[in-house]
Amino acid sequence: METEITFLGGRVETFGATAEIKMTQFGIEVMQRDGDDAVRVLFPWGQIEKVTQRGSAVAAVYTW
């Protein structure tokens, strides 16, 4: 599933199917792995305008 995060101010970040996406009480947590290396980033809800997720069987748009 591909995830697109639109931030306040118009900046957009897109994460492919290999990224692990979690929606937590604090914001969107993204975990990206590359072999033995992993990077985890938390985007706070206060900076996010919209989240769009698309996959072969599902599509969803979250706004607030």
Steps between C-alpha positions, in 0.01 A plus 500: 500500500628848415456778759503869418515759781401860421631747756366842592655740252472255209813283531437135405695186594430161338596161642491178299378155590826409676444761773318399819236763585331530841245757607559569869352745749806722438500498119608288203796271568697385196758217520720438196740203496798436273676176588630536857430875509169654606374858526191595699339845475199645682300773325282678762127539430530878543709522182283271284209616284410175320612135471419296188557124478465304176543131434379229267191429709445822697515878484444736792535873565520632857452874561451710814 
